[in-house]
Amino acid sequence: MKKSVTISNKRVLWSIVGFIFFAIIFLVIKGFSQPENTIPLLAENYTIDTLAINSSVLNEKREILIYKPQEFEQDDSVLIIYLLDGEYSVYHINCIAKEQFDKPVIGIGIVNTDRRRDMIPGNQPDKFLKFISNELISEIESGYLIDQRILFGHSNAGGFTVYSIINAPSLFDKYIASSPTPITNIIDAKIYKQLENNKIKFYFSYGSKDKKRVKEWSERLHDNLQKMKFDYFEWKNEIYEGEDHNSSATISLIKGLQY
């Protein structure tokens, strides 16, 4: 009888040891793995502030992320870039932080509430653009010495950037559109004729492995713009060899800022 009790206790002990072993292995693996949606830490040479704007245009509260260089002085002349899809703006700021620019770069991340509503033509991009022009810019820029105001967007936000240059060409000094989509109805050459007297820059790009429709639309836009002559309006289109729809975004941001 005593013998059977001893064997039973040993089994329990080995079960506990086995459980602890596999638990440790699980925790080690989990510790080294990174969830796909993990947001990276902000670059050490930047700070971040959060602003909430109660928009009467959109009838909702919008969260805004404000990124400033650590060594920024209030009387510095700055580049201020409005980053659409603001919930991912830390990725873009971290890329900016690694580069050297002539002037400090302040980033403004506009966090989404309803991306398709705000970005897609046929929904309410007009209201979102009005929010930016009438409410956001005045709230953000008081107290800054702005050298250039820039808009950046990727994918649907890139499509909105193209929409913005047509519908508010004097709102920004530079428009950077990465893999813009959908732009089916805003690539006609006649639409861009109105921009010839606007002293602005337009940079758009995509990856060689990008989505088929994105490449088709951007190629047509490139061809249409190439047929036209502009006095002040400047534009540039680049294709990133080997890059796909997502991997081209940060490249476009830096190249666009440098343009």
N, C-alpha and C positions, 0 to 999 in steps of 0.2 A: 504493500500500500504506500509506504513511504517513497519507494522507488518511482512509482507512477506520478506522484506529486512533484518530485524533483524534475522529471522529464517535462512535465507540463510547465513548470516555472521557467525552464530553459527555453521552451518554445516562445513563451511570452516575452522573455528577455530578448531573444533574437528578433522577434517581431518589432519590438520597440527600437532596437538598434537599426534595423532595416528602415523603419519609418523615418528616424532621425537622419540617416544617411541620405535618403532620397529627398528629404525636405531641404537639407543643406545644398544638395546639387541644384534643386529647383531655384533656391534663392540666389545662388551664385550666377546661374544662367540668366535669371531675371535682372540681376544687377548689371550684367554686361550688355543686355539687350536694350535697344531704344525703341519705344513705340513710334509708329510712323508719323503720328501727328504731334510729336513733342516739339514745342517751340524752343529754339535755341536761346541761350543767354545773350543779352545785348553786349555788343563790343564795348570794351572798357573805356574807350575814348568818346563815348556818347552817353547822354542821359536821356531819360524818358519821363514825360508828364502826360497825364490823361485829362481830357476836357470833355464835358458833356454839353451838347447844344440842343436846346429844345426848339426844334425846327417848326415854324409855322407853315412853311412851304410843304414839307413832307408830313406834317402832323404827327411827329414822333420825336423821340430823343435819339440823338446820334452820338456815338462815342468816337472821339478823335484822339489819336496818339501823336504826341509832339516830341520829336527827336532833335536834340541839340548837341553839337560837339562840346566836349569838356572845356576846351580852351576858347570857346566862343565869348566874345565881348559884345555888349548890347549895341555899340556904335559901329560894329563891323558891317561891311557891305556883304550880303549873303545871297547864295542861291537857295531858293525855297522850292522844294519839289513835293507836289501833292501825289501821294501814293494810293491809288485805288486798291481795293481788296486789302484794306488796312490791317486786317487780322494777321496777314502774312508779312507785314511791312518790316518786321525786325530782320527777316532774311535779306531784304534789300538794303537796309541801313548797314548791316554788317558787311555787305559787299562794298558799299560806299566808303565805309570806315577804313578799308584797306587801301583805298586809292588816294592819290594826291590831286587836289583841284586848286585852282587859283584863288578861290574864295571858299569860306566855310559853307557847308551844305546842311540846311535844316530840312528834315523830313516830316511830312504831315500825313499820317496814316488814317484814311477814312474807313472805319470798320463797317462792314455790311450789315444790313438788317434783312433786305430782300434783294439779292443780287440781280436776279433776272428782271425784276420790276424796274430797277434803276438803270441797268446797263443795256438791255435789249431794245433795239428800235421796234416801235409798235406797242411798247408798254408805256413806261413813264420816264424815259431818259431826259425829257424836257424839264420835268420837275426836279430831278436830281441835279441837273446842270444849273438850274435856277437856285437851288439850295447852295451849291458851291459858290456861285457868283454873288448872290445877294446876302447870304448869311455867313457862310464859312470863312471866306477870304477876309472880310472886314473884322471878324472875330479874332482871326489868327494874326494878321499882319500889322496891327497897330503897334508901334514901337520898334519895328524892324526897318532897316535900310535895305530894301530889296534891289538887288542887281538884276536877277532874272527870276521869273515865276514860271514853273515847269509843271506839266501834267504827265504822269506815267501810268500806263495800264497794260495788262497782259490778258490775252485771250478775249473774253467778253468785255473786260475792262479796256483792252486795247481797241475793241470795236467802239466802245464809248468814247475813247480818246479821239478816234477819227470823226465820230459824230460831233464832238465838241469843237474840233478845228473848223468844221463847216458852219456850225450854228453859233459859235462864239469865238471867231478868229482872233479877236483882240484881247481875249481874257487872259491868255497865257503867252509868254514869249517863245516857249518851245513846247512841242507836243511829241511825246515818245510813245509809240504804239508797238507793242511786242505781240507777234502772231495774232493780229486783230481779227475778230470774228463776232458776229456775222457783219459783213460790210457790203452785202450784195447790192443794195440800192444807193450806196454812197461812193461809188468808184468811177462814175461817169465823169469824163473830162470837163464837161460844161459846169458841173457843180464847183469845180476848183478854180474856174475862171474868176470868180468873185474874190479870190484870195490874192490876186496879183499885186495889189497895192498895200498889202499887209506885211509889215516887216517882222515876220515870224519864221521859225524853223520847225520843220516837220521831219521826224525820223521814224521810219517803220522798218520792221525786220521780221524774219522767221527762220526756222531751222530747215535744213535740207531734208530732214526726216519728219517734218511737221505734218499736220493733218492735210489731206488732199485738198479740201475746200479752202483752207487757210492759204495754201500755196497758190491756188488758182486765183483767188480774189486779190491777193497781194501782187501777183504777177500782172494782172489786168490793171490794177491801180498804178503800178510802176510804168507800164506801157502807156497808159493814158496821160500821166504826168509828163512823161518824156516827150510827148508830142507838143507840149505847151511851153511858152516862154513867159517867164515872170520877171518883173522888175525888182521886187523886194522879197517875195516869198521864196524861201530856200527849202529844199527837201533832199532827203537821201534815203535810199533803200539798201539794206544789206541782207545777205543770206548766210547763215552760219552752217558751214559744212559739218555734217555728222551730228548736229543737234536736233532734238525733237521738239515737240510742242512745249513741254515743260522746261527742259534744260536750257532753252534759249532765253528765258525771261531775264535773268540777272545779267547776262551778256548784253542784252539789248539796253538795259538800264544804264550800264556803265558806258557803253559805246554812244548811247544817246546823249548822256551828260557831256561826254567829251566832244561831241559834234558841235 
